[in-house]
Each structure stands twice: as C-alpha cells, then as structure tokens.
Amino acid sequence: MHFCMTGQYTPKSLNSIMENPKTNRYEAAKNLIEAAGADP
C-alpha cells in the first residue's frame, strides 16, 4: 500500500530556514515519517 504525504511550512519555519539555509529538512521529514511507522 502506498501513501502520499504533504506538508506546509509555517511562517516561523520559513523564517528559520531563511536565517539558516543549510538546515536539513530531509532529516526532519524522515524522522516524522519513521515515527509514524513508515519507511522513508
């Protein structure tokens, strides 16, 4: 079974990314997906 996950950045998160553009969003998304019990 396959699922599609989407997300949106909040204004606070966009400001944080702009302040630190080298932020690794992949790792944050991967941790969220794994916490939900799925393989990224």
C-alpha positions as CSV (number, residue, x, y, z in Angstrom):
1,M,0.0,0.0,0.0
2,H,1.3,3.5,-0.9
3,F,0.6,6.8,0.7
4,C,1.5,10.3,-0.3
5,M,2.4,12.8,2.5
6,T,2.3,16.5,2.0
7,G,3.3,19.3,4.3
8,Q,3.4,23.0,4.6
9,Y,5.9,25.4,6.1
10,T,4.6,27.8,8.7
11,P,5.8,31.5,8.6
12,K,8.0,30.7,11.6
13,S,9.7,27.7,9.9
14,L,10.2,29.7,6.7
15,N,12.0,32.4,8.7
16,S,14.2,29.8,10.4
17,I,15.1,28.3,7.0
18,M,15.9,31.8,5.6
19,E,18.1,32.5,8.7
20,N,19.9,29.2,8.3
21,P,19.6,28.0,4.7
22,K,21.7,24.9,5.3
23,T,19.0,23.4,7.6
24,N,18.5,19.8,6.7
25,R,14.7,19.4,6.2
26,Y,15.1,15.9,4.9
27,E,16.2,14.6,8.2
28,A,13.3,16.3,10.0
29,A,10.8,14.8,7.5
30,K,12.4,11.4,7.7
31,N,12.1,11.3,11.5
32,L,8.5,12.2,11.2
33,I,7.8,9.5,8.7
34,E,9.6,6.9,10.7
35,A,7.8,7.9,13.9
36,A,4.5,7.3,12.0
37,G,5.8,3.7,11.4
38,A,6.7,4.0,7.7
39,D,9.9,3.6,5.7
40,P,11.1,6.9,4.0
